[in-house]
Amino acid sequence: MNLQENPTKLLSHNGRLSLEFAKIRDKTIMTNSYQSPPLKASRTLYLNTANPSEATVYMMESSGGLMEGDQNEFRIDIKENADVCLIPQSATVVYPAYNGMWSSQNIDISMGSKSSLAWKTESVIPFHKSKFLSKTVINMAQDATLLWGEILSPGRDKRGEKFEYSDVKMNFQVWMEDDCLIYDPLLFSPERTDLRQLGLLEDHLYVGSMWFVSPTLDRLDIRELNERLQRFANIKVGASLIEGKVVNVRWLASDAVLLKQEMNNTWHEFAAYMV
């Protein structure tokens, strides 16, 4: 996928991480890896005691964040029956765009029959005057399983920097063969729209999103899940079942630590369905 937001982007600051996984002799192996700084990947680890064949890989961004005009690209290919857990080592930091250029992140993922991917929840932190464009496209087989989480931060909250970024555009898509199962665009432009107004974020700072696509969702009681999620008065959360194939959970919160704790609990609950 090619983003044309800024044709003057210097290629020297682009990062690329391309990973391929296959299941060989009852264990998922990383069969191919291409790494272009600042993106890097760890060696394959086997940390899931409930599913010892699952390959866990940590993804690293060695530059510390996206500068104005930078573009990072991830391409992940998960073959038939392979089980993968990908963990960003740190939050995605987006630095100020004083020259007006967008920082961008592209993620393209393909998933074969009976494969699974768990993408561990992490935050996007857009700094003052930053411009961030993110697009994720996942193509998966009908019997594959996906668990995905992400958090959008208001900025450097601990420094009092809240909603001082210029623009954040995020587009998350999941295609199941030729059908678009999920199309979730988010656009936040604090300079043009007051995000604290009624019906938007109101008095909340963080937006948490989680998607779970699985052929075993007939075992999940969505009403019971919603009741269980309503544990804190200062967090708004709702879960919805889409076409019997997808569960989406969205959080609005002002406490980052509490939000990550709640999302981690839900992530592990969904992960139990993947075994």
C-alpha positions as CSV (number, residue, x, y, z in Angstrom):
1,M,0.0,0.0,0.0
2,N,1.4,3.4,-0.9
3,L,0.5,6.6,1.0
4,Q,0.7,9.8,-1.0
5,E,0.1,12.3,1.8
6,N,3.5,13.9,1.1
7,P,5.5,13.2,-2.1
8,T,8.5,15.0,-0.7
9,K,9.1,12.4,2.0
10,L,12.8,11.3,2.2
11,L,13.1,7.6,1.8
12,S,16.1,7.4,4.2
13,H,13.8,7.7,7.2
14,N,11.4,4.8,6.2
15,G,11.4,1.6,8.2
16,R,10.2,-1.8,7.0
17,L,9.5,-5.0,8.9
18,S,8.4,-8.0,6.9
19,L,7.8,-11.3,8.7
20,E,6.6,-14.7,7.4
21,F,5.4,-17.5,9.7
22,A,4.6,-21.2,9.0
23,K,3.8,-24.2,11.1
24,I,6.4,-26.9,10.8
25,R,6.3,-30.1,12.9
26,D,3.7,-28.8,15.3
27,K,5.5,-25.5,16.0
28,T,5.1,-22.1,14.4
29,I,8.4,-21.0,12.9
30,M,9.5,-17.6,11.5
31,T,10.5,-18.7,8.0
32,N,11.4,-15.3,6.6
33,S,12.4,-11.9,8.0
34,Y,13.3,-8.6,6.5
35,Q,14.2,-5.7,8.8
36,S,15.0,-2.2,7.7
37,P,15.9,0.3,10.5
38,P,14.5,1.6,12.6
39,L,12.2,-1.4,12.7
40,K,13.4,-4.6,14.2
41,A,12.1,-7.9,15.4
42,S,13.2,-10.2,18.2
43,R,13.9,-13.9,17.8
44,T,11.0,-16.3,18.0
45,L,9.9,-17.1,21.6
46,Y,7.5,-19.7,22.9
47,L,5.8,-18.1,25.9
48,N,2.2,-19.4,25.7
49,T,2.0,-22.4,28.0
50,A,-1.7,-22.9,26.9
51,N,-0.5,-23.1,23.3
52,P,3.2,-24.1,23.2
53,S,3.3,-24.0,19.4
54,E,2.5,-20.3,19.3
55,A,5.4,-18.0,18.1
56,T,5.8,-14.8,20.1
57,V,7.8,-12.0,18.5
58,Y,8.6,-8.5,20.0
59,M,8.6,-5.6,17.5
60,M,11.0,-2.7,18.2
61,E,11.3,0.8,16.9
62,S,14.9,1.8,17.6
63,S,14.6,5.5,16.7
64,G,12.3,6.2,19.6
65,G,9.4,7.5,17.5
66,L,8.2,8.8,14.1
67,M,9.6,12.1,13.0
68,E,7.8,14.4,10.6
69,G,7.5,12.7,7.2
70,D,8.7,9.3,8.5
71,Q,6.9,6.2,7.2
72,N,7.0,2.7,8.9
73,E,5.7,-0.3,7.0
74,F,4.8,-3.7,8.5
75,R,4.0,-6.8,6.3
76,I,3.1,-9.9,8.1
77,D,2.3,-13.2,6.3
78,I,0.9,-16.0,8.5
79,K,0.5,-19.3,6.7
80,E,-2.0,-22.1,7.2
81,N,-2.3,-23.4,10.8
82,A,0.4,-21.0,12.2
83,D,-0.2,-19.3,15.5
84,V,1.5,-15.9,16.1
85,C,1.6,-13.3,18.9
86,L,3.1,-10.0,18.0
87,I,4.0,-7.5,20.8
88,P,5.1,-3.9,20.2
89,Q,7.9,-3.3,22.6
90,S,6.8,0.3,23.3
91,A,4.2,2.9,22.4
92,T,4.2,4.5,19.0
93,V,5.5,8.1,19.6
94,V,4.7,10.7,16.9
95,Y,6.9,13.8,17.1
96,P,5.8,17.4,16.0
97,A,5.3,18.1,12.3
98,Y,6.7,21.6,12.2
99,N,7.2,21.2,8.4
100,G,3.5,20.1,8.0
101,M,4.5,16.6,6.8
102,W,2.6,13.5,8.0
103,S,4.1,10.6,9.9
104,S,2.6,7.4,8.7
105,Q,2.3,3.7,9.6
106,N,1.1,1.0,7.2
107,I,0.3,-2.5,8.4
108,D,-0.6,-5.2,5.9
109,I,-1.4,-8.7,7.2
110,S,-2.4,-11.9,5.4
111,M,-3.7,-14.9,7.4
112,G,-4.1,-18.4,6.0
113,S,-6.7,-21.1,6.9
114,K,-6.9,-22.0,10.7
115,S,-4.1,-19.5,11.5
116,S,-4.3,-17.1,14.4
117,L,-2.8,-13.7,15.3
118,A,-2.8,-11.9,18.6
119,W,-1.5,-8.3,18.3
120,K,-0.9,-7.1,21.8
121,T,-2.4,-3.7,22.9
122,E,-0.1,-0.7,22.9
123,S,-0.6,3.1,22.6
124,V,-0.2,5.8,20.0
125,I,1.1,9.0,21.6
126,P,0.8,12.0,19.2
127,F,2.9,15.0,20.5
128,H,2.2,18.7,20.1
129,K,1.6,19.7,16.5
130,S,2.0,16.1,15.2
131,K,0.2,14.6,12.2
132,F,-0.2,10.9,12.1
133,L,-1.7,8.6,9.5
134,S,-2.2,4.9,10.2
135,K,-3.8,2.3,7.9
136,T,-4.1,-1.4,8.8
137,V,-5.5,-3.9,6.3
138,I,-5.9,-7.6,7.3
139,N,-6.9,-10.3,4.8
140,M,-7.9,-13.5,6.6
141,A,-9.4,-16.9,5.9
142,Q,-12.9,-17.6,7.1
143,D,-11.6,-20.0,9.8
144,A,-8.7,-17.9,11.0
145,T,-8.7,-16.1,14.4
146,L,-7.7,-12.5,15.1
147,L,-7.2,-10.6,18.4
148,W,-6.2,-6.9,18.1
149,G,-5.9,-4.1,20.5
150,E,-4.8,-0.4,20.4
151,I,-5.0,2.8,22.5
152,L,-5.1,6.4,21.3
153,S,-3.5,8.7,23.8
154,P,-4.3,12.5,24.1
155,G,-0.6,13.3,24.0
156,R,1.9,13.6,26.8
157,D,-0.7,13.6,29.5
158,K,1.7,13.7,32.4
159,R,3.2,16.9,31.0
160,G,-0.2,18.5,30.7
161,E,-0.1,18.1,26.9
162,K,-3.7,17.1,26.0
163,F,-5.1,17.1,22.5
164,E,-2.5,19.5,21.2
165,Y,-1.7,17.4,18.1
166,S,-2.9,18.6,14.7
167,D,-4.4,15.5,13.2
168,V,-4.7,11.7,13.8
169,K,-6.2,9.5,11.0
170,M,-6.6,5.8,11.7
171,N,-8.2,3.3,9.4
172,F,-8.6,-0.4,10.5
173,Q,-9.9,-2.9,8.0
174,V,-10.4,-6.6,8.1
175,W,-11.3,-8.5,5.0
176,M,-12.5,-12.1,5.1
177,E,-11.8,-13.2,1.6
178,D,-13.8,-10.8,-0.6
179,D,-16.1,-9.5,2.2
180,C,-15.2,-6.4,4.2
181,L,-15.9,-7.5,7.7
182,I,-14.5,-4.5,9.6
183,Y,-14.1,-0.9,8.3
184,D,-13.3,1.4,11.2
185,P,-12.0,4.9,10.4
186,L,-11.2,7.4,13.1
187,L,-10.3,11.1,12.5
188,F,-9.4,13.4,15.4
189,S,-8.5,17.0,14.6
190,P,-8.4,19.0,17.9
191,E,-7.5,22.2,16.1
192,R,-10.8,22.1,14.2
193,T,-13.1,20.1,16.5
194,D,-13.5,20.3,20.3
195,L,-13.0,16.6,21.3
196,R,-14.3,17.3,24.8
197,Q,-17.8,18.2,23.6
198,L,-20.9,16.1,24.5
199,G,-21.2,13.0,22.3
200,L,-17.4,12.8,21.6
201,L,-14.8,12.2,24.3
202,E,-16.4,14.5,26.9
203,D,-14.2,14.3,30.0
204,H,-12.2,11.3,28.8
205,L,-8.7,11.3,27.4
206,Y,-8.0,7.8,26.1
207,V,-9.7,5.7,23.4
208,G,-9.2,2.0,23.7
209,S,-10.3,-0.4,20.9
210,M,-10.2,-4.2,20.7
211,W,-11.3,-6.5,17.9
212,F,-11.8,-10.2,18.2
213,V,-12.6,-12.3,15.1
214,S,-13.2,-16.0,15.7
215,P,-15.2,-19.0,14.4
216,T,-15.9,-19.9,18.0
217,L,-18.0,-16.8,18.9
218,D,-21.1,-18.9,19.4
219,R,-19.6,-19.7,22.8
220,L,-19.5,-16.0,23.9
221,D,-22.4,-14.4,25.7
222,I,-22.2,-10.7,24.6
223,R,-24.7,-9.5,27.2
224,E,-22.8,-11.2,30.0
225,L,-19.6,-9.7,28.6
226,N,-21.0,-6.2,28.7
227,E,-22.2,-6.6,32.3
228,R,-18.8,-7.9,33.3
229,L,-17.0,-4.9,31.7
230,Q,-19.1,-2.3,33.5
231,R,-16.9,-2.3,36.6
232,F,-15.7,1.4,36.9
233,A,-17.8,4.5,36.9
234,N,-15.0,6.6,35.4
235,I,-14.6,4.3,32.3
236,K,-17.2,4.1,29.6
237,V,-17.1,0.7,27.8
238,G,-19.3,-1.2,25.4
239,A,-19.0,-4.5,23.5
240,S,-20.9,-5.3,20.4
241,L,-21.3,-8.5,18.3
242,I,-21.1,-7.9,14.5
243,E,-22.6,-10.5,12.1
244,G,-21.9,-13.3,14.6
245,K,-18.2,-13.2,13.6
246,V,-16.7,-10.2,15.3
247,V,-16.6,-8.7,18.8
248,N,-15.7,-5.1,19.2
249,V,-15.0,-3.5,22.6
250,R,-14.5,0.3,22.9
251,W,-13.3,2.1,26.0
252,L,-13.2,5.8,26.9
253,A,-11.1,6.5,30.0
254,S,-9.0,9.2,31.7
255,D,-6.7,6.8,33.7
256,A,-4.2,5.2,31.3
257,V,-3.0,2.6,33.9
258,L,-6.6,1.5,34.7
259,L,-7.5,1.4,31.0
260,K,-4.5,-0.8,30.1
261,Q,-5.3,-3.1,33.0
262,E,-8.9,-3.5,31.9
263,M,-7.9,-4.1,28.3
264,N,-5.2,-6.6,29.3
265,N,-7.8,-8.5,31.3
266,T,-10.2,-8.6,28.3
267,W,-7.3,-9.5,25.9
268,H,-6.5,-12.5,28.0
269,E,-10.2,-13.5,28.2
270,F,-10.4,-13.5,24.4
271,A,-7.1,-15.2,24.1
272,A,-8.5,-18.2,26.0
273,Y,-10.9,-18.8,23.0
274,M,-7.9,-19.1,20.7
275,V,-6.5,-22.3,22.4
